[in-house]
Amino acid sequence: MGAVLGLAVGIGLLLIWTAATDTAPPRPRQSAVAGRTTAMLRSAGITTVSPLGLASLCVISGVVAGTAVLVVSRTPPVAAAFGLMAAYAPVALVRGRARRRRRELAEVWPEAVDNLASAVRAGLSLPEALTQLGERGPEPLRPEFSAFGRDYMVSGRFGDCLDRLKERLADPVGDRVVEALRIAREVGGGDLGRMLRSLSRFLRDDARTRSELESRQAWVVNGARLAAASPWAVLLALSMQPEVIGRYRSAAGVLVLCIGAAACALAYRVMVRVGRLPEERRVLQ
């Protein structure tokens, strides 16, 4: 009996010593490109795709499109040009989805803050008010706040749960709301309802103004896209005529392709920058 007791005490002391001296392995640091890609995927609401997965999809898209154009045109420079455009297509789709998600969330945030203000006025605590948004809040925000409720139920650490909520939202407006709630939680006081109503009014005015400006400058962006895509649509149509498209196999043809691609890219970037609204940046990431 004494030997068993001594063995149990020894194992317990060994486990305590191991837990006290063991250090967690350092988390691998992402490169700058991988970090920006991860932020872009989160902004688009895509959590199941890694930066490496997106890069693989870009490579596959470029190879498939380039091979298809090569089979049709039998002109490697033209196939390479369309392969590069197809390789960029997944990135463009993710960026477009991120912009649409940002606009969608900006429209529903005032309603979410109104629900928070009503819940606080009804006597719920701030964590309970945030958790109930997972059931009664705007539909696009429910998964994130449901996950917040589960995190808070498990850990009970309000600040850490807010940090994870910010990571899941990956939204500039969400950052402002979360930090306002963090300050209200830490400072306390009876002005939380008034602060939430003021925040809701500010978000609603900001979303209305930005929506009007975006609708007015949409024609600039659409015109830039049409102007940039037109020459390549013509080139793709010419790929069906081997005697015409074959001229791009020469050095002069490759030079024309390179100059045309550079001109289209430069003109598109200039037109988009002229008509682009200032993008909101995430705060206190």
Secondary structure, 3 states (H helix, E strand, C coil): CHHHHHHHHHHHHHHHHHHHHCCCCCCCCCCHHHHHHHHHHHHCCCCCCCHHHHHHHHHHHHHHHHHHHHHHHCCHHHHHHHHHHHHHHHHHHHHHHHHHHHHHHHHHHHHHHHHHHHHHHCCCCHHHHHHHHHHHCCHHHHHHHHHHHHHHHHHCCHHHHHHHHHHHHCCHHHHHHHHHHHHHHHHCCCCHHHHHHHHHHHHHHHHHHHHHHHHHHHHHHHHHHHHHHHHHHHHHHHCCCHHHHHHHHCHHHHHHHHHHHHHHHHHHHHHHHHHCCCCCCCCCC
